[in-house]
Amino acid sequence: MPHKSWPLTNFRPHSNITTCSRFTRAPREEHVFLRQPGEDEAAAMLRVLAMDEKQVFARRKALCKLRDDMNRRAQGLLEGYIRQALGT
């Protein structure tokens, strides 16, 4: 019987993520809403709120996929380390 795995990443797709461009190595622009130069987080969120719903949900969908991909990779690594430690 498959077990329910705990999520290993903490991206929450129900919240919009805004970031400065210098912090976009893990989630890329397809996953987050980049703040414009000189724009604070509140202004960025207001800009996102004014965006078309399809644009917002496309990023959320991409972020969910990234989270799931990262969790699968991390789970595979952890399972491999556990097997190695147990000698199986």
Phi, psi and omega per residue, in radians:
M1 nan 2.163 -3.124
P2 -1.133 2.469 3.103
H3 -1.638 2.684 3.077
K4 -1.395 2.153 -3.127
S5 -1.590 2.596 3.101
W6 -1.422 2.455 3.088
P7 -1.149 2.427 -3.109
L8 -1.738 -0.351 3.080
T9 -1.844 2.764 -3.086
N10 -2.006 0.490 3.031
F11 -1.205 2.245 3.127
R12 -1.903 1.931 -3.061
P13 -1.217 -0.222 3.140
H14 -1.479 -0.024 3.083
S15 -2.113 2.468 3.103
N16 -1.332 2.385 3.135
I17 -1.878 2.173 3.024
T18 -2.019 2.556 -3.122
T19 -2.676 2.789 2.993
C20 -1.351 2.673 -3.101
S21 -1.059 -0.438 -3.113
R22 -1.280 -0.182 -3.123
F23 -1.897 0.410 -3.007
T24 -1.805 0.519 3.139
R25 -1.261 -0.809 -3.123
A26 -1.375 -1.246 2.993
P27 -1.404 2.286 3.136
R28 -1.618 -3.119 -3.092
E29 -1.034 -0.457 3.106
E30 -1.239 -0.256 -3.106
H31 -1.829 -0.422 -3.029
V32 -2.242 2.935 3.050
F33 -1.806 1.984 -3.110
L34 -1.301 2.387 3.032
R35 -1.329 2.460 3.102
Q36 -1.342 2.737 3.110
P37 -0.946 2.262 3.132
G38 1.389 0.009 -3.100
E39 -1.627 2.231 3.079
D40 -1.484 3.039 -3.039
E41 -1.108 -0.667 3.134
A42 -1.105 -0.755 3.118
A43 -1.137 -0.665 3.109
A44 -1.119 -0.727 3.127
M45 -1.138 -0.669 3.077
L46 -1.105 -0.681 3.105
R47 -1.123 -0.740 3.135
V48 -1.126 -0.718 3.122
L49 -1.050 -0.491 -3.141
A50 -1.480 -0.127 -3.103
M51 -1.285 2.810 3.055
D52 -1.105 2.443 -3.115
E53 -0.982 -0.657 -3.133
K54 -1.099 -0.672 3.115
Q55 -1.132 -0.755 -3.114
V56 -1.134 -0.832 -3.095
F57 -1.238 -0.453 3.054
A58 -1.131 -0.700 3.110
R59 -1.208 -0.699 3.114
R60 -1.091 -0.717 3.123
K61 -1.105 -0.755 3.113
A62 -1.115 -0.660 3.123
L63 -1.175 -0.693 3.080
C64 -1.073 -0.742 3.134
K65 -1.120 -0.768 3.100
L66 -1.035 -0.821 3.123
R67 -1.011 -0.824 -3.135
D68 -1.105 -0.739 3.106
D69 -1.086 -0.773 3.141
M70 -1.140 -0.687 3.116
N71 -1.138 -0.728 3.113
R72 -1.079 -0.799 3.132
R73 -1.100 -0.782 -3.126
A74 -1.140 -0.717 3.130
Q75 -1.108 -0.724 3.100
G76 -1.079 -0.746 3.104
L77 -1.105 -0.819 -3.126
L78 -1.098 -0.743 3.110
E79 -1.089 -0.682 3.087
G80 -1.110 -0.753 3.109
Y81 -1.120 -0.686 3.135
I82 -1.156 -0.773 3.105
R83 -1.042 -0.756 -3.136
Q84 -1.101 -0.744 3.141
A85 -1.152 -0.585 -3.141
L86 -1.493 -0.163 3.128
G87 1.298 0.470 3.141
T88 -1.810 nan nan
